[in-house]
Amino acid sequence: MTNTIQHASTSSVSPSHRRPVPALIGSIAIIGANSLSLGPIAPDIADGLATVVTRVMWAGGAYGAATAIGALIIAPWIDRLGARRMLLLALAALAIAFAVSAAAVDVTMLVAAQALAGLAAGAALPSVYAFAALVAPPGRESAVVGQVLVGWTVSMVAGVALAAVIADLAGWRAVYGILTAGAILACLAIAASPERGAPRAPSSLYGQLAVLANSEVRRLLLVCFAFMTAFYGVFSYLGDHVHRALALPVSAMGIVALAYGTGFGAAAIADPLIDRFGWRRLMAPAYAVVAGVYLLLGLLGQSYAAIVVIAAAWGIANHFGLNLIVSGLSSLDPARRGTILGLNSAVTYVAVSVGTLAFGPLYERVGLSGLALVAAGACLLASVITLGLAPKDR
């Protein structure tokens, strides 16, 4: 993606291109809300299924593992079937999985349903990103991808806040009922959108090995791993820090999550800068800024007010960090975009596990300040890794 191409079209998105964007935002929101809502409603599910919360959370583990597997095994078929068709299939599978979750009569049924949801999500996420890049006008790919990423803000608000409210008012099954309806509506909206062609490549293990032979793909996947490990490693324990170290109610973390989500969503207005200057040039300074945010969190983390403000800045910085990864990977090999973005999703969910597990013992020893320092180091490493990309964007 050269600067000539990037500046070729700076006009607003045409109606035919704009049509799928709300559905793509909704698709991301549905996937994210499913993963984030389990924690808040787990006690209600446990009561409803006559079990304990720890067993209910097996469904979350099954979902995460299946998402990584789906991204590795199913996502490469995006390059043969097309992003739109794969997204339709994945959303249909998600609707079935959510409906089965709502009807679950025991934990085993819930775990199986969430495993199916994970497989579908592993195919849906790279399909959403690939389709967003396809429908974007030339030179505005990052801007459109940035709009789609706002779905993560919606999922954070809905998953963390609304799920518990809905469960209290109508029961936990209503949460999955709403997710089922959302997946069906998103599927219908995508079905009504025009097909966008792209070079088709064979889906195979060879295809995955071929894209990994590209040094730029490897660099960006390493950046993704460092960036996501840092985020999930810190965010997973920030709530405990707010509750225990600052002696605040558990609900106080909801304000932090809202601030993060607001910053993440608001950052979308500046995404056209990525198309203007090029993702290669912006990567190194962007991850250096993210590292600076973690350093501030480590230094000022004993103040709740400071945490809330920093969370908003964190959301802004992470929006750019994620968009740069997705935009970069999407542009490297359009014929194998699905395979590449599938690897990105797989790496992301591995980072979720690594960040959560590896940062836990560290948190017990050195607290939030230590986590923030390690996260800052990971993002500085990501910044250094991207330096090898910059000279090629002329």
C-alpha positions in Angstrom: 0.0 0.0 0.0 2.0 3.0 -1.3 1.3 6.6 -0.6 0.2 7.0 -4.2 -2.5 4.5 -3.6 -3.3 5.9 -0.2 -4.0 9.4 -1.6 -5.8 8.2 -4.6 -9.2 8.5 -2.9 -9.9 10.6 0.1 -13.5 11.1 -0.6 -16.2 9.8 1.8 -17.2 6.1 1.6 -19.7 5.5 -1.2 -23.2 4.1 -0.3 -22.3 0.7 -1.7 -19.2 0.6 0.4 -20.9 2.0 3.5 -23.7 -0.5 3.5 -21.9 -3.5 5.1 -20.0 -1.4 7.7 -22.7 -1.3 10.4 -23.2 -5.0 10.0 -19.5 -5.6 10.3 -19.4 -3.4 13.5 -22.4 -5.5 14.8 -20.6 -8.7 14.0 -17.5 -7.7 16.0 -19.8 -6.4 18.8 -21.7 -9.8 19.0 -18.5 -11.8 19.1 -16.9 -9.6 21.7 -20.0 -9.4 23.8 -20.3 -13.2 24.0 -16.7 -13.6 25.3 -17.0 -10.7 27.8 -20.5 -11.4 29.1 -19.8 -14.9 30.6 -18.0 -13.5 33.6 -20.7 -11.1 34.8 -23.5 -13.6 34.3 -21.7 -16.8 35.5 -23.2 -16.8 39.0 -26.7 -16.7 37.5 -25.9 -19.5 35.0 -24.4 -21.5 37.9 -27.7 -21.1 39.9 -29.8 -22.0 36.8 -27.8 -25.1 36.0 -27.4 -26.2 39.6 -23.6 -26.1 39.4 -20.7 -23.9 40.5 -19.2 -20.8 38.8 -15.8 -22.5 38.2 -17.5 -25.2 36.1 -19.5 -22.5 34.2 -16.2 -20.8 33.3 -15.1 -24.0 31.5 -17.3 -22.6 28.7 -15.1 -19.6 28.5 -12.0 -21.8 28.2 -13.7 -23.9 25.5 -14.6 -20.7 23.6 -11.1 -19.3 23.7 -9.4 -22.5 22.7 -11.9 -23.2 19.9 -11.5 -19.6 18.6 -7.8 -20.2 18.1 -8.4 -23.5 16.4 -11.0 -22.0 14.1 -8.7 -19.2 13.2 -6.0 -21.7 12.2 -8.1 -24.4 10.5 -11.2 -22.7 9.1 -10.1 -19.1 8.4 -7.8 -20.1 5.5 -10.9 -21.1 3.6 -11.8 -17.4 3.4 -9.3 -17.1 0.5 -11.2 -19.8 -1.4 -14.8 -19.1 -0.5 -14.5 -15.3 -0.2 -14.8 -13.2 3.0 -18.5 -12.4 2.6 -19.5 -16.1 2.1 -17.4 -17.3 5.0 -18.8 -14.5 7.2 -22.3 -15.6 6.4 -21.5 -19.2 7.3 -19.8 -18.1 10.5 -22.6 -15.9 11.6 -25.1 -18.6 11.0 -23.0 -21.0 13.1 -22.8 -18.3 15.8 -26.6 -18.0 15.8 -27.0 -21.7 16.3 -24.3 -21.8 19.1 -26.0 -18.9 21.0 -29.4 -20.5 20.6 -28.0 -23.8 22.0 -26.4 -21.8 24.8 -29.7 -20.2 25.7 -31.4 -23.7 25.8 -28.6 -25.4 27.7 -29.8 -27.8 30.4 -26.4 -28.5 31.9 -22.8 -27.4 31.8 -21.8 -29.9 29.2 -24.3 -28.6 26.8 -23.2 -25.0 27.5 -19.5 -25.9 27.0 -20.2 -27.6 23.7 -22.3 -24.7 22.5 -19.5 -22.2 23.4 -16.9 -24.4 21.7 -19.0 -24.2 18.5 -19.3 -20.4 19.0 -15.5 -20.3 19.3 -14.9 -22.2 16.1 -17.3 -19.8 14.3 -15.7 -16.7 15.9 -12.3 -18.0 14.7 -13.6 -17.8 11.2 -15.8 -14.7 11.6 -13.2 -12.3 13.0 -10.7 -12.6 10.1 -13.7 -12.6 7.7 -14.9 -9.3 9.1 -11.5 -7.7 8.8 -10.9 -9.1 5.3 -14.4 -8.0 4.1 -13.8 -4.5 5.6 -10.6 -4.2 3.5 -12.5 -5.4 0.4 -15.4 -2.9 0.7 -13.2 0.1 1.5 -12.4 2.5 -1.3 -8.7 2.5 -2.4 -6.6 4.5 0.0 -9.2 4.3 2.8 -8.7 0.8 4.0 -7.5 1.8 7.5 -10.3 4.2 8.0 -13.0 1.6 7.2 -11.2 -1.0 9.4 -11.1 1.6 12.2 -14.8 2.0 11.9 -15.3 -1.7 12.2 -13.1 -1.9 15.2 -15.6 0.3 17.1 -17.5 -2.9 17.5 -15.1 -3.8 20.3 -16.2 -0.7 22.2 -19.8 -1.8 21.8 -19.0 -5.3 23.0 -17.2 -4.0 26.1 -20.1 -1.8 27.1 -22.7 -4.5 26.3 -20.6 -7.4 27.6 -19.4 -5.9 30.9 -22.4 -3.7 31.8 -25.6 -4.6 30.0 -25.3 -8.4 30.3 -25.5 -8.4 34.1 -28.5 -6.0 33.9 -30.3 -8.2 31.3 -29.6 -11.3 33.4 -31.1 -9.6 36.5 -34.2 -8.4 34.7 -34.9 -11.4 32.3 -32.6 -14.2 33.3 -29.2 -15.3 31.8 -30.9 -17.2 28.9 -32.2 -13.8 27.7 -28.6 -12.7 27.2 -27.9 -15.5 24.7 -31.3 -15.0 23.2 -30.4 -11.4 22.4 -27.0 -12.6 21.0 -28.9 -15.1 18.8 -31.1 -12.4 17.4 -28.1 -10.1 16.8 -26.2 -12.8 14.9 -29.3 -13.5 12.7 -29.7 -9.7 12.0 -26.0 -9.4 11.1 -26.2 -12.4 8.9 -29.2 -10.9 7.0 -27.5 -7.6 6.7 -24.3 -9.2 5.2 -26.4 -11.3 2.9 -28.0 -8.1 1.5 -24.6 -6.5 0.9 -22.9 -6.8 -2.5 -20.2 -9.4 -3.1 -16.7 -8.0 -3.4 -14.2 -10.0 -5.4 -10.7 -10.8 -4.5 -8.0 -13.1 -5.8 -8.7 -16.6 -4.5 -5.9 -18.8 -3.2 -6.0 -22.5 -2.2 -6.8 -23.1 1.4 -4.2 -25.5 2.8 -1.4 -26.0 5.2 0.9 -25.0 2.4 -0.9 -21.7 2.2 -0.2 -21.0 5.9 3.5 -22.0 5.5 3.7 -19.8 2.5 2.5 -16.7 4.3 4.8 -17.4 7.2 7.7 -17.5 4.8 7.0 -13.7 4.4 9.2 -11.9 6.9 6.8 -9.0 7.2 4.0 -11.3 8.2 6.2 -12.9 10.8 7.2 -9.5 12.2 3.6 -8.3 12.4 2.5 -11.5 14.1 5.2 -11.0 16.7 4.0 -7.5 17.2 0.5 -8.8 17.6 1.7 -11.3 20.2 3.6 -8.7 22.2 0.9 -6.1 22.0 -2.0 -8.4 23.0 0.0 -10.2 25.7 0.6 -6.8 27.3 -3.0 -5.8 27.1 -4.6 -8.9 28.4 -1.9 -9.4 31.0 -2.6 -6.0 32.6 -6.3 -5.7 32.0 -7.0 -9.2 33.5 -5.7 -8.0 36.9 -6.5 -4.4 36.9 -10.0 -5.1 38.3 -8.4 -6.9 41.3 -6.0 -4.0 41.8 -8.9 -1.6 41.9 -10.9 -3.7 44.3 -8.2 -4.9 46.7 -5.3 -2.4 46.5 -7.5 0.6 46.3 -10.3 -0.8 48.5 -13.1 0.1 46.0 -16.2 -1.9 45.1 -16.1 -4.3 42.2 -18.4 -2.0 40.2 -15.6 0.6 40.1 -13.9 -1.5 37.4 -17.0 -0.9 35.3 -16.1 2.8 35.1 -12.5 2.0 34.1 -13.8 -0.4 31.3 -16.2 2.4 30.1 -13.4 4.9 30.0 -11.2 2.4 28.0 -14.1 1.6 25.6 -14.9 5.3 25.1 -11.3 6.1 24.2 -11.1 3.1 21.9 -14.2 4.1 20.0 -13.4 7.8 19.9 -10.0 7.1 18.3 -11.8 6.0 15.1 -12.1 9.6 14.0 -8.3 9.8 13.5 -7.9 6.5 11.6 -7.6 8.3 8.2 -4.2 9.4 9.4 -3.1 5.8 8.9 -4.1 5.9 5.3 -2.5 9.3 4.9 0.9 8.5 6.3 1.1 4.7 5.9 0.9 2.0 8.5 4.6 1.2 8.2 5.7 4.7 9.3 3.3 4.9 12.2 3.9 1.6 13.8 7.1 2.3 15.7 5.9 5.6 17.3 2.5 4.1 18.0 3.7 1.2 20.1 6.2 3.5 21.8 3.2 5.6 22.9 1.4 2.5 24.1 4.5 1.6 26.2 4.4 5.2 27.6 0.7 4.6 28.7 1.7 1.5 30.6 4.5 3.4 32.3 2.0 6.0 33.4 -0.3 3.3 34.7 2.5 1.8 36.7 3.5 5.2 38.2 0.0 6.5 38.9 -1.8 3.3 39.5 -2.5 4.0 43.2 -4.9 6.7 42.2 -8.3 5.6 41.0 -8.9 8.9 39.2 -5.6 8.6 37.4 -6.5 5.0 36.4 -9.8 6.2 34.8 -8.0 8.9 32.8 -5.2 6.7 31.8 -7.7 4.0 30.7 -9.2 6.5 28.2 -5.8 7.2 26.8 -5.0 3.5 26.8 -8.2 2.9 24.7 -7.1 5.5 22.2 -3.6 4.1 21.9 -4.7 0.5 21.6 -7.2 1.3 18.9 -4.4 2.6 16.7 -2.2 -0.3 17.7 -4.8 -2.9 16.7 -5.8 -1.0 13.5 -2.1 -0.8 12.4 -1.7 -4.6 12.8 -4.9 -5.4 10.9 -4.3 -2.9 8.2 -0.7 -4.0 7.8 -1.6 -7.7 7.6 -4.5 -7.1 5.3 -2.3 -5.3 2.7 0.6 -7.7 2.5 -1.0 -10.5 0.3 -4.6 -9.9 -0.7 -4.8 -13.4 -2.3 -4.1 -14.9 1.1 -5.7 -12.2 3.3 -8.0 -14.7 5.1 -5.1 -17.0 6.0 -3.0 -14.2 7.3 -5.8 -12.7 9.3 -6.7 -16.1 10.6 -3.1 -16.5 11.9 -3.5 -13.0 13.5 -6.6 -14.2 15.4 -4.9 -17.4 16.5 -1.9 -15.4 17.8 -4.3 -13.1 19.6 -6.0 -15.9 21.5 -2.7 -17.5 22.4 -1.7 -14.1 23.7 -4.9 -14.0 25.8 -3.9 -17.2 27.5 -0.2 -16.3 27.9 -1.0 -12.9 29.2 -3.5 -14.1 31.7 -1.4 -17.1 32.9 2.1 -15.6 32.9 1.2 -12.2 34.4 -0.7 -13.8 37.3 2.3 -14.9 39.4 4.0 -11.6 38.6 1.0 -9.7 39.8 1.1 -11.6 43.1 4.7 -10.6 43.6 5.0 -7.1 42.4 1.5 -5.9 41.9 0.2 -3.6 39.1 3.3 -1.5 38.8 5.3 -4.6 37.9 2.8 -5.7 35.4 2.8 -2.3 33.8 6.6 -2.3 33.5 6.6 -5.7 31.8 3.8 -4.6 29.5 5.7 -1.4 28.6 8.8 -3.5 27.8 6.7 -5.8 25.5 5.3 -2.8 23.6 8.8 -1.3 23.3 9.9 -4.6 21.8 7.0 -4.4 19.4 8.1 -0.9 18.4 11.6 -2.1 17.7 10.4 -5.1 15.7 8.5 -2.7 13.4 11.6 -0.6 12.6 12.5 -3.1 9.9 9.2 -2.4 8.1 9.5 1.4 7.9 12.0 1.9 5.1 9.9 -0.1 2.6 6.9 2.4 2.7 8.0 5.1 0.3 
